[in-house]
Amino acid sequence: MIKNGDDIIGYFKLDLAYASKYDFCPKNAIGLRAFVIDKQ
């Protein structure tokens, strides 16, 4: 969750199994699949 003061303005979509799918990734690393930030 991304906050600006008390307002939620965005979020991240994480992939907890990312490291098991890709050899270049360190073991137990978390992948970032997407993020959303509100422009208003």
N, C-alpha and C positions, 0 to 999 in steps of 0.2 A: 504494500500500500504506500502511495506517495501522498504526503500531506503538506499543506500550506497553512500553517497555524492549526485551526481546528477543522479545516475543510479537506476532504479527500479529493484530490485532483487527478489521481491516476493509480495504476496498478501494474504489476509485472506478472507474466505467465511463466512459471518455472518448470523445468523438466528435470525431475529428480533422478531419472534413469539415463540421462544424457551420456554419462561416462561409459556406461555399458554398451552403448551403440557406436561410439567413435574411438578409434585407437589413439588419436592425437590428444585426446582429453585426459588429464590426470585422473587417477582412480578416485571415486567418490566426489568428483566435481559436479556442480549443478549447472545445467544449461539454461540460458535465457531464450525462450521461444518467442516472446512478444512483450510489448509494453504499450500502455495507453496513457496519454496525458490529455486532459481536457484543456482546450484553449480559451474557454470562457472565463 
